[in-house]
Amino acid sequence: MANVERPPTPMHVRLLGRPVEAASLFFLVVYVVLAFIYYTAITAGSLDLPGKALLAALFVVQALLHHSVNRWGGRPRLTLYYLAVQAALVLASVLVAQQWFVATLLFGLVGEGIGLLPEPHARLALAGAVLLEWMLCTYLVGGLTTVWSTLPLGVAVIAFVALYVGYLVMQERERGRVEGLLRAVERANAELATAHRQLEVYATRVEALTVNQERQRLARELHDTLAQGLAGIIMQLEAVDNLLAKDNADKARQVAGQALERARGALSEARQSIQTLRAAPAPEGNFLAALQREVERFGAASGVPCALSVEGGESWDSLPAGVAQDGLRVVREGLANVARHAHASHASVTVGREGRELVLAVRDDGVGFDASVSAERLGHFGLLGLEERARLAGGSMSLTSSLGQGATLVVRLPLAESLLAVSE
């Protein structure tokens, strides 16, 4: 909110029910006062025509200078020149009119000077200088008697004008500061509105990306379960049809039995995928029990013995629910990959903590694969899903394997509520 002390908007007052700019009203009052003093001076004295013309010229010059007073604001040297010229014109007008009341024009000069001079000591010096000129003007016209008789009036009016105009100037500057603050608040509100609109756009994009990622994950799940399973069953049924056409019923029965086993396996994998999609977050403090249930469910569904081992003696009660949910899904998908591709006789799950990370490892003694070949080329889209899940949770995944030597999957998750759990 820099530069809040900007010039305020012009102040208006109501005159005869209509708004009038305060500066215009001030100039109107100045012109009326000049005209009144001029009329009083020429009617109360014995001026000849040249004297009246000279006095009128002096008054016109003063009026024109008053009208251009705003040009000197903010430039101290020009302001001093302006005040000096006006003071000289007042002194000349008093000498021409030979009337001490013409010196009352100095009072307006005090008000203008306080508005133009920013420093308090400069304003005080101006008031003192005007008082001295007041005394000089009254002395030149009426001597010491007039000076002493009019001095209380001069002091009172100069003090009143100085205090009153100083108060108005202070109010005007405060109003300018408040208006500057309001403009800054308006700019801030406009920036906040723009940022809010941008956030809405970003939120829409994030939602679209999240939906797209979920669609990709579902596509991988369907590919690894239903698509592969159904493709194998179709091939076996086509083989049964060909065998029946050749009257080879025994072989056809054998292939049909294999197709039945494949269908049962595909159904089991589909149920496991559905369970993964519908899984609820694990309650805090029950993470190990949930892992044990997952291991037992895998063993019952796949027929592959699986054991759970816990490293370290730490308490698991403080594990955040989001991390527990991510950990369960990682283990579930890792075991699903073992059931689909490993052809293992044994599997194991290990859980532990290293620093501020949860470490999960899924091992099997299956056929393994060449780790230098990408999972996508191997058709293991479940591994790609695991890697994406670990990355979205703020963790990492590593996989080691070799042909005939099984595989070891290690996933590290930060011990904090993951973005993945929140988004799901």
Sequence and secondary structure as in RCSB ss.txt:
>XXXX:A:sequence
MANVERPPTPMHVRLLGRPVEAASLFFLVVYVVLAFIYYTAITAGSLDLPGKALLAALFVVQALLHHSVNRWGGR
PRLTLYYLAVQAALVLASVLVAQQWFVATLLFGLVGEGIGLLPEPHARLALAGAVLLEWMLCTYLVGGLTTVWST
LPLGVAVIAFVALYVGYLVMQERERGRVEGLLRAVERANAELATAHRQLEVYATRVEALTVNQERQRLARELHDT
LAQGLAGIIMQLEAVDNLLAKDNADKARQVAGQALERARGALSEARQSIQTLRAAPAPEGNFLAALQREVERFGA
ASGVPCALSVEGGESWDSLPAGVAQDGLRVVREGLANVARHAHASHASVTVGREGRELVLAVRDDGVGFDASVSA
ERLGHFGLLGLEERARLAGGSMSLTSSLGQGATLVVRLPLAESLLAVSE
>XXXX:A:secstr
           EEEETTEEEEHHHHHHHHHHHHHHHHHHHHHHHS   HHHHHHHHHHHHHHHHHHHTGGGGTT 
HHHHHHHHHHHHHHHHHHHHHHT GGGGGHHHHHHHHHHHH  SHHHHHHHHHHHHHHHHHHHHHHHHHHHHHHH
HHHHHHHHHHHHHHHHHHHHHHHHHHHHHHHHHHHHHHHHHHHHHHHHHHHHHHHHHHHHHHHHHHHHHHHHIII
IIHHHHHHHHHHHHHHHHHHTT HHHHHHHHHHHHHHHHHHHHHHHHHHHHHH     TT HHHHHHHHHHHHHH
HH   EEEEE S    TT  HHHHHHHHHHHHHHHHHIIIII  S EEEEEEEETTEEEEEEEE S    TTS H
HHHT HHHHHHHHHHHHTT EEEEEE TTS EEEEEEEESS  HHHHH 
